[in-house]
Amino acid sequence: MSTFNSIPRVIISHSPTPLEPMPRLSSLFNHNLYVKRDDCTGLAGGGNKTRKLEYLVAAALANKADTLVTVGGMQSNHARQTAAAAAKFGLNCKLILEDVHGTPKSDFYHNGNMLLDKLLGASIHRLSDEQNCTEYAHNLMTKLQNNGKKPYFIPMGGSNPLGSLGYVHCAQEIVNQIKEQAITIDQIVLATGSAGTQAGLLAGLIKAGVDIPVLGICVSRSGNEQVKLVSELLAQTLTLMGLDPYLAEGRVVANGHYYGEGYGIATEEMIEAVRLCAQHEGLILDPVYTGKGMSGMIDLCRKGYFSDKPNILFLHTGGSQGVYAYQEIF
Ligand SMILES: Cc1ncc(COP(=O)(O)O)c(C=O)c1O
């Protein structure tokens, strides 16, 4: 058993990230809406993966690794931030990036995150959406090891218990900012995918003894499947922190009604949400995660789902670089 503060971490993110009101968006939906700006974590455009990488890079350095290897979709924000962290710490970076069925194509392969990955010096292994990413990663790791390299593998989205610890810090920041700004938050909403952000955030709230409910809007699977994924990771994260995993009971909530036809495939509601935030708050969301997360929050506000929760905080997890890959749908 280890305690949270003894787990090695490198500092990469600009933090605390701001927690700001969204007055013009609030007036549209009859709620006090706030945003936690984790799109401003600072690493090559920022986003939620920067916090996870603080623990994952520390582990790679402790293992004397010379190469970071990770996997994701072709416009993965996680891949971009991993490439940037590798550059910052003098490590090589291998990105195994899958094509994503149903996404726009003209800029998808070259612009947005793909452009930045190349600028950051990562080497890219492009896979079709039929190739097996896990098997490819395993073979690449073996090949690098056989060539005398010391690769460190980071799972999809940086979502393992170690990576999730990054979001324990975000939870602590939110708790502090609520106090400093003398505001009330009744509900937190975020986009949830590989689950580490929601799991880490809940672990941090549990650690702080704060019971604000957290709603994950799914970007790739049903609510039930997502609850299972987040719950398992949350229990493992609490265990890693030396806390009782049963504290997770009843805390994981996810809604799978807003991702449309699949991961990365645009919905009309996402496009509306991205436009509304841009044109009312000067806030740029992304098409794959935060746009869909915000579309869920907006729809649930309109339907009165939060009628007993006037003060809602949206966690902006970054990804605005992705809009350049999706310009044809905007
Ligand atoms: C911008 C953005 N928001 C949200 C998420 C989802 O976070 P998680 O995978 O930890 O659930 C991601 C993951 O890649 C992301 O890039």
The ligand as an SDF file (V2000), in Angstrom:
LIG
                    3D

 16 16  0  0  0  0  0  0  0  0999 V2000
  -10.2360   16.4160  -24.9170 C   0  0  0  0  0  0  0  0  0  0  0  0
  -10.5330   15.1760  -24.1760 C   0  0  0  0  0  0  0  0  0  0  0  0
  -11.5350   15.1740  -23.2980 N   0  0  0  0  0  0  0  0  0  0  0  0
  -11.8800   14.0690  -22.6140 C   0  0  0  0  0  0  0  0  0  0  0  0
  -11.2110   12.8900  -22.8010 C   0  0  0  0  0  0  0  0  0  0  0  0
  -11.6670   11.6940  -22.0370 C   0  0  0  0  0  0  0  0  0  0  0  0
  -10.8580   11.4460  -20.9430 O   0  0  0  0  0  0  0  0  0  0  0  0
  -10.6630    9.9640  -20.4350 P   0  0  0  0  0  0  0  0  0  0  0  0
  -10.0980    9.1910  -21.5970 O   0  0  0  0  0  0  0  0  0  0  0  0
   -9.7600   10.0650  -19.2900 O   0  0  0  0  0  0  0  0  0  0  0  0
  -12.0160    9.4440  -20.0720 O   0  0  0  0  0  0  0  0  0  0  0  0
  -10.1210   12.8360  -23.6970 C   0  0  0  0  0  0  0  0  0  0  0  0
   -9.3970   11.5730  -23.9040 C   0  0  0  0  0  0  0  0  0  0  0  0
   -8.6630   11.3770  -24.8180 O   0  0  0  0  0  0  0  0  0  0  0  0
   -9.7830   14.0080  -24.4040 C   0  0  0  0  0  0  0  0  0  0  0  0
   -8.7620   14.0290  -25.2870 O   0  0  0  0  0  0  0  0  0  0  0  0
  1  2  1  0
  2  3  1  0
  2 15  2  0
  3  4  2  0
  4  5  1  0
  5  6  1  0
  5 12  2  0
  6  7  1  0
  7  8  1  0
  8  9  2  0
  8 10  1  0
  8 11  1  0
 12 13  1  0
 12 15  1  0
 13 14  2  0
 15 16  1  0
M  END
$$$$
